[in-house]
């Protein structure tokens, strides 16, 4: 039996969504230690999976690896469609666990496209591989235009920058009791609409934020500068998405972000991916205080929700015999 454990991820945003530039997408994000996915697999004659969300991925992996089947148990789960990367982590964890159960080595990056992952952002694959803060290089615009190529006919975007983040940093996650973030066909249609009309000037502003603020802050461990940069990057991305999600942030994320941004211990706050998860960067010494503020903000803006205090994860998925 093989066990795979990996945390969720924050997707801060994309570097470019305009067809006027040479590279499209270009994800920016980071790995979290919590919440996490814990999945184990052993050989079987058919698929036996105790998790409805994981089953389709397990079935696809079994077919892709051409093995008889697998018994899969999910002991810890990432929130589904909450902006924390549950789909990619489930697909890759299932791949590695089932392959390990059959004593086979696999390269998650090389196999991800066959599992339908890495078609836009490479952050989920990169954080599964090695954790940390990651910037990917996006895809050639001429190949992707307003939709990715046929499934499997792409390479996961290359990692162009990666940094460990300080152990003392904490990301307070506020997960509202709201409908799930966009995924699947709905997400594809929304992204297509955004790309078709994206303002290229926003990408130029983002380039300045990434190269002159975000990357230096990550390299030096400057929490204040990093928080300010991710918040700015999120707002700039939100200008692209405003028509699709009802504002710069998807309601009720905006109200929660405003409340947390006003807290003196918060370096920066934003929405992860399509939401509904909001994150706020703080220090371990103030994490409890900020978590209390997040609960209040959730109650006021969304009628409640879940708060998680997460450490950055500077390593990839762990694989072990179970």
C-alpha positions, 0 to 999 in steps of 0.5 A: 500500500502506498500513501500520498500526502499533500497540502492545498494551494493558493492561486494568487492569479495569472500574469496575462490573460490577453491574446495580445501578448506572446504567453498566456496565463502564467500562474502565480501561487504557493503551497500550503501545509493545511488543509491537506489530502491524505490518500492511500492505495493498494492493488485490486482487481477493480476500483474500490474507492471510498470517496465520491470525488476521488473515484473518477480520478482513480478510474482514470488513473487505473485506465491510464496506467493500464492496471487491473484496479486499486483499492483507494482510501481517502483519510483527509480531504481538501475542500472541493471547488473552494479555490485550494486546488483539490482537483489537481491534487486528487488527480496527482495523488491518485496517480502516484499512489496507484503507481506506487501500489504497483511498484511503478515510478511515474513523473506527475508533470509528464502525466498530468496532461493525460489526466486533464491537469495543467491546461492553464495553470501549472501551479497545482502540478508545481506545488505537488512536485516541490511546494514553495512559492511558484511562478510558471511561464504560461503557454504559447498564446498561438496554441491556446487562444481562447481554449486549451488544445485537446486534452492531453495535447499540452505540456504543463507550464514550466516553473520560471521561479520558485522560492521557499517561504519563511516558516513563521509566515501563516496564511489564514484561510476564510472559507465562506459557506457559499456555493463552490468556485467555478470548475470544469465546463463552467470554468472553461466558458468563463475563462474563454469569455475573460480571455476574449476581452482581456485588457492587455494593459493589465498584464503590463501592470502585473509584470511590474508587480511580479518582477519588481515587488513579488519576486524580490519579496519572496527571495528575501522573505519580506512579509510586508512587501510580499503581502502587498504584492499578492494583494495588488496582483489579486486586484489586477486579476479581478479587473479581468474577472469582474464581469464573470464573478460579479466584481473584482472579487466574487461576493462575499469575498470582497467584504471579507478581504476588506475586513481582513486587510484593515487588520494591523497584523495582516500584510495582504489579503486576496481571493484564491482562484475563483474562490470562495476561499479568502487568504490573509498573510500574517505572522505565527505570533498573530495567527490566532488574532487574525483567525478570530478576525476572519471568523467575525468577517465570515459571520458578517459577510457570509453567515459563517464558514470555516477558518484554517490557519495554514503554514507554507509548505516548502516541500512537495507531496510525501510518498510512503509505504502505508 
